[in-house]
Amino acid sequence: MVAMRGLIAAAFFASEAFVPLILTTRYHWSLGRPAWRSPPAR
C-alpha cells in the first residue's frame, strides 16, 4: 500500500534525523555538561 510505504519512509527519515541528535546528546552527557544546561563561561 502507498500509505505503508509512506509510513516506512517517514520512519526512516525520522531515524536518520534522530541518530545524530542522540549521538550529540550522548556526547554532551558523557562530558557531563549538556549543551542546553551548560552555564555561560565566566
Secondary structure, DSSP 4 states (H G I P E B T S, - for coil): -HHHHHHHHHHHHHHHHHHHHHHHHHHHHHHT--TTTPPPP-
